[in-house]
Amino acid sequence: MNMDVGQRFNFLPLPTDVHFGRGIISTLPDHIRAGNGRRVLVVTDPGVRAAGLLDAATARLADAALDFSIYDEVTADSGSALIARGVEALKSFDADVVVGIGGGSALDTAKAIAAMATNPGSPLDYVGLHKIKARPLPTIAVPTTAGTGSEVSLWSVFTDDTRQLKVAIGGVAMYPAIALCDPDLTMTLPAPLTAATGMDALAHAIECYTNTACQPISASLALAAIELIGRYLRTATLNGADPESRYGVMLASTMAGMAMNPTRLGLAHALAMPLGSWDLKIPHSVAIAVTLPLVMEFNWTAAPERFAAVARALGEPVDGCPAVAAAPRAAAAVGALADAIGIPKGLSEYGLSQRHVPGVVAEAMKSGNVAVNPRRTSVDEMTAILCRAL
């Protein structure tokens, strides 16, 4: 990694106490009691409950004689009204700890409920950065997918029900107090979800590593995450029962989540928010997985040395190649990985059509992720990228 000795940077504090390893879910009651928790609201979704993954947590809470209530209304497009109902459920149960179990939507909803339990008004009042003033209730995040990094993220993404638009609450206050990252909870994750969420983690790492705000600490975490995903995501998708690959992909997801907090991301994530809005509601990880190689093809000329390093981390034989020759192989490698694990070729099968393109692009251009993207981007260029994703 080339060093810019003139660079000044800030690496945001990570107040989340991260515990990682197979079977780490068994320590959940210990962490609740260490924080003097008495009553627990467990936030999850019906799919996690149906898959039996919730039992791994609730059985231990029951064994430890901890009082808990389950709020399992989370959907893939959790909205502001759903969060408000969760706050009502929390207050009626008099919970003092929130445990989120599931993918990004469940964890983001849990974080928002914990924040709104101590801050007045609507979740929509706090959309943006650093608007949460009162400390949220303690949140313990237990991911069951390896992709979003929400367990170590300062963002909570949800839908503004009034506009049907994806929005986010951000800030240091939104970090979970504790993350319990147990790769065993991902062992039964279906192959399509493993693939798409793994590509989301890869996008976090690549867009963090290549954008203009990246600095040495984030870069080191991101590059290591890219290497892990390049090594393990194929196996995790095609042979989900392999514990080493599940461990490697979850570790990569958590590391990429840590890396991106101070840097933001890039065009794939700028597009993903509106692609998950309105009548589209394209799953975030799918939108990312399809657009990432296209965004990389657009961006590599602005940061060839960075993209050459990405190609190398993904296992491409580029040692000795000039950066301008090695860099485009990063996008090709990501595209080949996407093909190998069954990522859809385009988003039209998810309902995206030409009529959606102007609105999606207009909203995407408002994103802070555009400002740090390595290549300056016009509306016409963003439109061209999205049209290729149809």
C-alpha positions as semicolon CSV with decimal commas, in nm:
position;residue;x (nm);y (nm);z (nm)
1;M;0,000;0,000;0,000
2;N;0,145;0,336;-0,104
3;M;0,166;0,587;0,180
4;D;0,050;0,947;0,148
5;V;0,263;1,118;0,412
6;G;0,063;1,438;0,375
7;Q;-0,270;1,276;0,455
8;R;-0,454;1,372;0,771
9;F;-0,742;1,153;0,875
10;N;-0,985;1,060;1,148
11;F;-1,069;0,701;1,234
12;L;-1,398;0,705;1,421
13;P;-1,403;0,523;1,756
14;L;-1,559;0,177;1,756
15;P;-1,742;0,158;2,086
16;T;-1,889;-0,183;1,998
17;D;-1,745;-0,468;2,203
18;V;-1,693;-0,733;1,935
19;H;-1,697;-1,103;2,025
20;F;-1,627;-1,339;1,737
21;G;-1,620;-1,716;1,708
22;R;-1,814;-2,035;1,660
23;G;-2,067;-2,086;1,938
24;I;-2,023;-1,734;2,074
25;I;-2,402;-1,699;2,093
26;S;-2,385;-1,905;2,412
27;T;-2,236;-1,602;2,591
28;L;-2,542;-1,381;2,529
29;P;-2,683;-1,406;2,885
30;D;-2,342;-1,323;3,031
31;H;-2,325;-0,996;2,840
32;I;-2,679;-0,898;2,938
33;R;-2,608;-0,959;3,304
34;A;-2,269;-0,785;3,288
35;G;-2,455;-0,474;3,177
36;N;-2,713;-0,514;3,455
37;G;-2,985;-0,591;3,203
38;R;-3,312;-0,716;3,347
39;R;-3,563;-0,743;3,063
40;V;-3,480;-0,805;2,700
41;L;-3,663;-0,716;2,379
42;V;-3,550;-0,954;2,105
43;V;-3,593;-0,799;1,759
44;T;-3,597;-1,034;1,461
45;D;-3,794;-1,134;1,153
46;P;-4,027;-1,427;1,082
47;G;-3,771;-1,596;0,856
48;V;-3,508;-1,610;1,128
49;R;-3,767;-1,747;1,368
50;A;-3,890;-2,009;1,119
51;A;-3,532;-2,121;1,050
52;G;-3,483;-2,199;1,419
53;L;-3,200;-1,948;1,454
54;L;-3,389;-1,751;1,716
55;D;-3,392;-2,057;1,939
56;A;-3,014;-2,043;1,970
57;A;-3,057;-1,718;2,161
58;T;-3,391;-1,751;2,338
59;A;-3,313;-2,095;2,481
60;R;-3,009;-1,949;2,650
61;L;-3,206;-1,652;2,780
62;A;-3,464;-1,890;2,923
63;D;-3,195;-2,111;3,080
64;A;-3,047;-1,802;3,242
65;A;-3,391;-1,703;3,379
66;L;-3,382;-1,371;3,193
67;D;-3,717;-1,218;3,103
68;F;-3,757;-1,155;2,732
69;S;-4,017;-1,064;2,475
70;I;-3,994;-1,122;2,100
71;Y;-4,073;-0,858;1,839
72;D;-4,060;-1,043;1,507
73;E;-4,234;-0,799;1,271
74;V;-3,915;-0,698;1,087
75;T;-3,937;-0,708;0,708
76;A;-3,679;-0,661;0,435
77;D;-3,805;-0,303;0,403
78;S;-3,860;-0,220;0,768
79;G;-4,021;0,120;0,792
80;S;-4,063;0,406;1,032
81;A;-4,405;0,280;1,148
82;L;-4,264;-0,065;1,219
83;I;-3,990;0,094;1,430
84;A;-4,251;0,296;1,620
85;R;-4,447;-0,024;1,695
86;G;-4,126;-0,180;1,817
87;V;-4,073;0,107;2,057
88;E;-4,426;0,058;2,189
89;A;-4,355;-0,313;2,237
90;L;-4,034;-0,230;2,421
91;K;-4,199;0,017;2,655
92;S;-4,497;-0,206;2,728
93;F;-4,257;-0,484;2,827
94;D;-4,035;-0,238;3,017
95;A;-3,726;-0,373;2,842
96;D;-3,389;-0,221;2,920
97;V;-3,182;-0,415;2,664
98;V;-3,243;-0,473;2,292
99;V;-3,107;-0,783;2,119
100;G;-3,120;-0,782;1,738
101;I;-3,093;-1,121;1,568
102;G;-3,093;-1,154;1,190
103;G;-2,967;-0,981;0,878
104;G;-2,917;-0,612;0,822
105;S;-3,285;-0,518;0,846
106;A;-3,327;-0,685;1,185
107;L;-3,010;-0,531;1,326
108;D;-3,085;-0,186;1,186
109;T;-3,440;-0,203;1,324
110;A;-3,310;-0,310;1,665
111;K;-3,068;-0,016;1,672
112;A;-3,342;0,228;1,573
113;I;-3,581;0,094;1,838
114;A;-3,311;0,129;2,104
115;A;-3,247;0,488;1,994
116;M;-3,613;0,589;1,980
117;A;-3,674;0,440;2,325
118;T;-3,472;0,728;2,473
119;N;-3,526;1,005;2,216
120;P;-3,863;1,177;2,154
121;G;-4,056;1,198;1,831
122;S;-4,044;0,993;1,512
123;P;-3,748;0,805;1,364
124;L;-3,783;1,041;1,068
125;D;-3,684;1,332;1,293
126;Y;-3,335;1,186;1,318
127;V;-3,258;1,101;0,956
128;G;-2,905;1,217;0,882
129;L;-2,587;1,217;1,086
130;H;-2,533;1,278;1,458
131;K;-2,889;1,385;1,536
132;I;-2,946;1,131;1,816
133;K;-2,880;1,317;2,141
134;A;-2,981;1,086;2,428
135;R;-2,788;0,761;2,464
136;P;-2,990;0,469;2,320
137;L;-3,066;0,162;2,524
138;P;-2,786;-0,097;2,505
139;T;-2,813;-0,304;2,188
140;I;-2,659;-0,645;2,132
141;A;-2,632;-0,731;1,762
142;V;-2,628;-1,095;1,653
143;P;-2,587;-1,125;1,273
144;T;-2,722;-1,434;1,096
145;T;-2,591;-1,326;0,755
146;A;-2,238;-1,230;0,655
147;G;-2,271;-0,914;0,456
148;T;-2,421;-0,598;0,601
149;G;-2,173;-0,527;0,879
150;S;-2,458;-0,366;1,072
151;E;-2,328;-0,522;1,393
152;V;-2,035;-0,275;1,380
153;S;-2,196;0,007;1,182
154;L;-2,299;0,356;1,288
155;W;-2,596;0,351;1,047
156;S;-2,954;0,228;1,078
157;V;-3,125;0,207;0,738
158;F;-3,504;0,192;0,710
159;T;-3,792;0,307;0,489
160;D;-3,963;0,643;0,526
161;D;-4,321;0,515;0,506
162;T;-4,458;0,851;0,395
163;R;-4,236;0,868;0,087
164;Q;-4,153;0,497;0,047
165;L;-3,788;0,600;0,035
166;K;-3,489;0,438;0,203
167;V;-3,330;0,669;0,460
168;A;-3,081;0,631;0,745
169;I;-3,001;0,747;1,096
170;G;-2,628;0,773;1,154
171;G;-2,384;0,859;1,428
172;V;-2,160;0,717;1,695
173;A;-2,463;0,672;1,922
174;M;-2,602;0,414;1,677
175;Y;-2,326;0,160;1,725
176;P;-2,443;-0,154;1,907
177;A;-2,294;-0,191;2,253
178;I;-2,197;-0,552;2,178
179;A;-2,166;-0,762;1,864
180;L;-2,181;-1,141;1,891
181;C;-2,054;-1,272;1,558
182;D;-2,115;-1,646;1,545
183;P;-2,037;-1,804;1,205
184;D;-2,236;-2,113;1,302
185;L;-2,555;-1,906;1,273
186;T;-2,490;-1,872;0,898
187;M;-2,443;-2,245;0,828
188;T;-2,798;-2,294;0,699
189;L;-2,821;-1,965;0,510
190;P;-2,947;-2,048;0,158
191;A;-2,698;-2,018;-0,126
192;P;-2,863;-1,714;-0,296
193;L;-2,858;-1,518;0,030
194;T;-2,503;-1,628;0,107
195;A;-2,395;-1,509;-0,237
196;A;-2,572;-1,173;-0,236
197;T;-2,484;-1,077;0,122
198;G;-2,124;-1,185;0,066
199;M;-2,109;-0,956;-0,237
200;D;-2,244;-0,674;-0,019
201;A;-1,953;-0,729;0,221
202;L;-1,714;-0,731;-0,075
203;A;-1,862;-0,402;-0,197
204;H;-1,814;-0,247;0,148
205;A;-1,447;-0,343;0,136
206;I;-1,380;-0,244;-0,227
207;E;-1,572;0,084;-0,221
208;C;-1,409;0,176;0,109
209;Y;-1,059;0,085;-0,013
210;T;-1,084;0,270;-0,343
211;N;-1,269;0,588;-0,248
212;T;-1,111;0,927;-0,189
213;A;-1,171;0,926;0,188
214;C;-0,986;0,601;0,257
215;Q;-0,697;0,612;0,502
216;P;-0,442;0,354;0,624
217;I;-0,647;0,197;0,905
218;S;-0,959;0,148;0,695
219;A;-0,747;0,040;0,398
220;S;-0,579;-0,238;0,595
221;L;-0,910;-0,375;0,721
222;A;-1,073;-0,348;0,380
223;L;-0,791;-0,515;0,189
224;A;-0,784;-0,806;0,434
225;A;-1,161;-0,842;0,394
226;I;-1,127;-0,853;0,015
227;E;-0,871;-1,132;0,043
228;L;-1,097;-1,335;0,272
229;I;-1,400;-1,301;0,047
230;G;-1,197;-1,388;-0,261
231;R;-1,078;-1,700;-0,084
232;Y;-1,398;-1,817;0,083
233;L;-1,720;-1,682;-0,071
234;R;-1,739;-1,941;-0,350
235;T;-1,711;-2,228;-0,104
236;A;-1,949;-2,071;0,145
237;T;-2,208;-2,041;-0,132
238;L;-2,158;-2,378;-0,299
239;N;-2,088;-2,576;0,018
240;G;-2,258;-2,390;0,298
241;A;-2,180;-2,657;0,556
242;D;-1,807;-2,581;0,536
243;P;-1,720;-2,414;0,869
244;E;-1,394;-2,257;0,753
245;S;-1,557;-2,071;0,466
246;R;-1,845;-1,953;0,684
247;Y;-1,595;-1,829;0,941
248;G;-1,388;-1,651;0,676
249;V;-1,681;-1,473;0,512
250;M;-1,830;-1,355;0,842
251;L;-1,491;-1,229;0,954
252;A;-1,457;-1,040;0,626
253;S;-1,803;-0,889;0,668
254;T;-1,726;-0,762;1,017
255;M;-1,387;-0,623;0,914
256;A;-1,536;-0,446;0,611
257;G;-1,809;-0,302;0,835
258;M;-1,545;-0,156;1,065
259;A;-1,347;-0,017;0,772
260;M;-1,630;0,172;0,605
261;N;-1,756;0,375;0,900
262;P;-1,505;0,662;0,863
263;T;-1,490;0,657;0,482
264;R;-1,836;0,599;0,338
265;L;-1,852;0,398;0,015
266;G;-1,921;0,462;-0,355
267;L;-2,164;0,449;-0,645
268;A;-2,293;0,095;-0,589
269;H;-2,418;0,197;-0,247
270;A;-2,548;0,531;-0,375
271;L;-2,764;0,340;-0,621
272;A;-2,871;0,070;-0,376
273;M;-3,071;0,303;-0,151
274;P;-3,319;0,423;-0,416
275;L;-3,323;0,080;-0,580
276;G;-3,467;-0,044;-0,251
277;S;-3,729;0,232;-0,241
278;W;-4,077;0,304;-0,384
279;D;-4,238;0,020;-0,576
280;L;-3,900;-0,135;-0,659
281;K;-3,787;-0,266;-0,319
282;I;-3,498;-0,454;-0,475
283;P;-3,310;-0,634;-0,196
284;H;-3,009;-0,427;-0,096
285;S;-2,756;-0,705;-0,133
286;V;-2,886;-0,800;-0,479
287;A;-2,870;-0,440;-0,600
288;I;-2,512;-0,418;-0,475
289;A;-2,408;-0,752;-0,622
290;V;-2,531;-0,663;-0,970
291;T;-2,401;-0,306;-0,983
292;L;-2,060;-0,354;-0,817
293;P;-1,868;-0,489;-1,120
294;L;-2,020;-0,219;-1,341
295;V;-1,921;0,054;-1,097
296;M;-1,570;-0,086;-1,076
297;E;-1,537;-0,081;-1,455
298;F;-1,631;0,286;-1,445
299;N;-1,404;0,376;-1,153
300;W;-1,073;0,198;-1,206
301;T;-0,918;0,464;-1,429
302;A;-0,937;0,714;-1,141
303;A;-0,740;0,495;-0,898
304;P;-0,548;0,230;-1,094
305;E;-0,303;0,144;-0,817
306;R;-0,587;0,084;-0,571
307;F;-0,778;-0,133;-0,816
308;A;-0,462;-0,325;-0,900
309;A;-0,428;-0,403;-0,529
310;V;-0,790;-0,523;-0,527
311;A;-0,717;-0,754;-0,821
312;R;-0,415;-0,892;-0,637
313;A;-0,618;-0,945;-0,318
314;L;-0,876;-1,139;-0,519
315;G;-0,605;-1,376;-0,639
316;E;-0,546;-1,235;-0,987
317;P;-0,188;-1,299;-1,111
318;V;-0,096;-0,934;-1,158
319;D;0,245;-0,917;-0,990
320;G;0,481;-0,732;-1,220
321;C;0,196;-0,585;-1,427
322;P;0,167;-0,207;-1,459
323;A;-0,122;-0,072;-1,254
324;V;-0,314;0,032;-1,565
325;A;-0,301;-0,326;-1,690
326;A;-0,381;-0,487;-1,355
327;A;-0,660;-0,251;-1,244
328;P;-0,933;-0,360;-1,491
329;R;-0,879;-0,720;-1,381
330;A;-1,032;-0,628;-1,045
331;A;-1,370;-0,565;-1,205
332;A;-1,332;-0,878;-1,419
333;A;-1,253;-1,085;-1,109
334;V;-1,559;-0,955;-0,925
335;G;-1,775;-1,024;-1,229
336;A;-1,639;-1,379;-1,253
337;L;-1,706;-1,435;-0,883
338;A;-2,062;-1,306;-0,923
339;D;-2,118;-1,547;-1,213
340;A;-1,971;-1,840;-1,021
341;I;-2,202;-1,794;-0,724
342;G;-2,519;-1,730;-0,922
343;I;-2,570;-1,356;-0,891
344;P;-2,843;-1,241;-1,135
345;K;-2,721;-1,089;-1,461
346;G;-2,943;-0,785;-1,422
347;L;-3,209;-0,618;-1,213
348;S;-3,493;-0,627;-1,464
349;E;-3,607;-0,957;-1,315
350;Y;-3,656;-0,767;-0,989
351;G;-3,879;-0,511;-1,159
352;L;-3,632;-0,244;-1,261
353;S;-3,726;-0,088;-1,595
354;Q;-3,621;0,208;-1,800
355;R;-3,900;0,419;-1,650
356;H;-3,740;0,389;-1,305
357;V;-3,396;0,502;-1,414
358;P;-3,432;0,884;-1,396
359;G;-3,583;0,876;-1,047
360;V;-3,328;0,629;-0,912
361;V;-3,039;0,828;-1,056
362;A;-3,172;1,160;-0,926
363;E;-3,197;1,019;-0,573
364;A;-2,862;0,838;-0,595
365;M;-2,683;1,159;-0,691
366;K;-2,784;1,309;-0,354
367;S;-2,589;1,043;-0,165
368;G;-2,275;1,127;0,030
369;N;-2,125;0,818;-0,130
370;V;-2,106;1,001;-0,463
371;A;-1,885;1,272;-0,312
372;V;-1,613;1,021;-0,212
373;N;-1,636;0,800;-0,520
374;P;-1,290;0,781;-0,683
375;R;-1,416;0,914;-1,015
376;R;-1,629;1,226;-1,042
377;T;-1,969;1,127;-1,169
378;S;-2,231;1,304;-1,374
379;V;-2,600;1,226;-1,401
380;D;-2,543;1,089;-1,752
381;E;-2,262;0,861;-1,633
382;M;-2,469;0,730;-1,342
383;T;-2,756;0,672;-1,583
384;A;-2,530;0,472;-1,814
385;I;-2,416;0,251;-1,525
386;L;-2,773;0,182;-1,413
387;C;-2,891;0,110;-1,766
388;R;-2,623;-0,158;-1,793
389;A;-2,765;-0,315;-1,476
390;L;-3,110;-0,367;-1,630
